[in-house]
Amino acid sequence: MKRLIPAVAALVLAGVCVASFSSAATTGTATVTLAAQATAMVQILDPAVTLTPNATDYDNDYVEITGASGLRVRVKTNCTTGMGLLVRCDDATPQIALADLLVRTQTPAGGAGSTMSSYNAITAVDQALWSTTVAAHAWTTVTTDVRVQNLFAYDDAGSAGTTAYTNTLTYTVVVQ
């Protein structure tokens, strides 16, 4: 019998603990705060393009790529006041004269934003290519049309194939 009493006492005590735990349950709360920052992103879809003039281009004294053939860049932002897409050519010694390298975009601006809709010579400092005044949570594709003019200023040896003249465009996206 002696052995039974401690076992019964243990069962009774276990029941008291369970009952005590159940009746003492309480709730509490915790606050989670996201400190969102205005962020903009840029993704270059077409990192290189080659413009090869034909006879008509030489007659016109320029060659260009436009629309779907242009340089595609994707941008997005969570900034409620939008973003701007800037472009420049900051090559130390550009092979295509900056006055001969022209850019524009036919991509419509977002909200009350703006777009460089006519050709402008590229510069070594940022130029506003496109903007939106509203948040763009999904990727937006902005296409840059490129024109190289004054074609006869760019010599070629003739028998050696073609001579490549290369400049690098730098795109920057900033929140407004």
matplotlib code that plots the C-alpha trace (Angstrom):
import matplotlib.pyplot as plt

x = [0.0, 2.9, 3.8, 0.3, 0.0, 2.9, 1.6, -1.9, -0.4, 1.6, -1.6, -3.5, -0.6, -0.4, -4.1, -3.7, -0.9, -2.8, -5.9, -3.8, -2.1, -5.4, -7.1, -4.0, -3.8, -3.5, -2.9, -0.5, 0.3, 3.4, 3.7, 5.5, 6.6, 8.0, 10.1, 9.9, 12.3, 11.7, 13.7, 14.2, 15.8, 17.1, 17.7, 19.4, 17.8, 19.9, 23.5, 24.8, 23.6, 25.4, 24.2, 25.3, 24.6, 23.4, 23.4, 20.2, 21.6, 24.7, 22.4, 20.5, 23.8, 22.5, 21.7, 19.2, 17.5, 14.0, 11.1, 11.5, 15.0, 16.2, 17.9, 15.4, 15.8, 13.4, 12.7, 10.5, 10.0, 7.9, 8.2, 4.7, 6.1, 7.7, 11.2, 13.3, 15.5, 18.6, 21.2, 24.7, 27.9, 30.8, 33.4, 36.8, 37.5, 34.2, 34.8, 31.5, 31.4, 28.8, 27.3, 26.8, 25.2, 21.5, 18.9, 15.2, 12.4, 8.9, 7.8, 5.0, 5.7, 3.9, 1.4, 2.4, 6.0, 8.0, 9.8, 12.6, 10.5, 12.8, 16.4, 19.0, 22.8, 24.1, 26.2, 28.7, 26.3, 22.9, 20.0, 16.4, 15.2, 11.9, 10.0, 6.8, 5.1, 3.5, 4.8, 5.6, 5.6, 5.9, 8.7, 8.2, 10.2, 11.6, 13.1, 15.9, 16.0, 19.6, 20.8, 24.3, 24.6, 27.5, 28.4, 31.1, 33.2, 33.8, 36.4, 37.0, 40.0, 37.7, 39.5, 39.7, 35.9, 34.4, 35.7, 33.9, 33.3, 32.0, 30.5, 28.9, 25.7, 25.1, 21.5, 20.6, 17.2, 16.4, 13.4, 11.6]
y = [0.0, 2.3, 2.2, 3.1, 6.3, 8.1, 7.0, 8.3, 11.5, 12.0, 11.6, 14.1, 16.6, 16.2, 16.9, 20.0, 21.3, 20.7, 22.3, 25.2, 25.7, 25.7, 28.3, 30.6, 31.0, 34.7, 36.4, 39.2, 41.2, 42.1, 44.9, 44.4, 47.5, 47.6, 50.8, 50.9, 53.1, 54.6, 52.4, 52.4, 49.6, 49.5, 46.4, 46.6, 44.2, 45.1, 45.6, 46.0, 46.9, 47.3, 49.9, 48.9, 51.6, 50.7, 52.8, 54.6, 55.5, 57.0, 59.0, 60.3, 60.7, 58.8, 55.3, 54.6, 51.9, 52.6, 51.0, 47.3, 47.4, 50.0, 49.7, 48.3, 49.2, 48.0, 50.2, 50.0, 51.9, 51.8, 55.6, 57.2, 60.3, 58.2, 58.0, 59.4, 57.5, 59.3, 58.6, 59.7, 58.8, 59.4, 57.7, 59.4, 59.3, 58.4, 57.0, 58.4, 62.1, 63.0, 65.5, 62.7, 60.2, 61.1, 59.5, 59.7, 57.5, 57.0, 55.2, 57.2, 58.8, 57.6, 59.8, 63.4, 62.5, 63.5, 61.8, 62.9, 62.4, 64.1, 63.3, 65.0, 64.7, 62.5, 64.3, 63.3, 64.4, 62.8, 63.8, 63.1, 60.4, 59.3, 59.8, 58.9, 60.7, 57.6, 54.4, 51.7, 48.4, 46.2, 46.4, 49.1, 48.9, 52.1, 51.8, 54.2, 55.0, 55.7, 57.6, 58.2, 61.0, 62.5, 59.0, 60.2, 61.4, 57.7, 56.2, 52.6, 50.9, 49.4, 46.1, 45.1, 44.6, 47.2, 49.6, 49.6, 52.8, 52.2, 54.3, 53.2, 54.6, 54.7, 54.6, 55.7, 55.6, 57.9, 58.3, 61.7]
z = [0.0, 0.7, -2.9, -4.1, -2.2, -3.9, -7.3, -6.5, -5.0, -8.3, -10.4, -8.2, -8.3, -12.1, -12.5, -10.3, -12.5, -15.7, -14.3, -12.9, -16.3, -18.2, -16.0, -16.0, -19.8, -20.9, -24.2, -25.2, -28.3, -30.3, -32.8, -36.1, -38.0, -41.5, -41.9, -45.7, -47.6, -51.0, -53.4, -57.1, -59.3, -62.8, -65.0, -68.4, -70.8, -73.8, -72.7, -76.2, -79.7, -83.0, -85.6, -89.1, -91.7, -95.2, -98.3, -97.4, -94.0, -95.6, -97.9, -94.8, -92.9, -89.9, -88.7, -85.9, -83.9, -82.6, -80.9, -80.1, -81.6, -79.2, -75.8, -73.3, -69.6, -66.9, -63.8, -60.7, -57.5, -54.3, -53.9, -54.0, -55.8, -58.5, -60.1, -62.9, -65.4, -66.3, -69.0, -69.8, -71.6, -69.2, -71.3, -70.8, -74.6, -76.4, -79.8, -81.2, -80.7, -78.1, -80.4, -83.0, -80.5, -80.0, -77.7, -77.0, -75.8, -77.1, -73.9, -72.3, -69.0, -65.9, -64.1, -64.7, -65.5, -68.5, -71.4, -73.8, -76.9, -79.4, -80.1, -78.0, -78.1, -75.2, -72.7, -70.0, -67.3, -66.4, -68.6, -67.8, -70.2, -68.6, -65.4, -63.5, -60.6, -59.2, -57.6, -60.2, -58.2, -61.3, -63.8, -66.4, -69.7, -71.1, -74.5, -75.7, -79.4, -80.5, -83.5, -84.8, -87.2, -89.3, -90.6, -92.9, -89.9, -89.0, -91.2, -92.1, -93.8, -96.5, -97.0, -93.4, -92.8, -90.5, -87.9, -84.6, -82.7, -79.2, -76.4, -73.2, -71.9, -68.2, -66.8, -63.3, -61.7, -58.8, -56.6, -57.0]

ax = plt.figure().add_subplot(projection="3d")
ax.plot(x, y, z, "-o")
ax.set_aspect("equal")
plt.show()
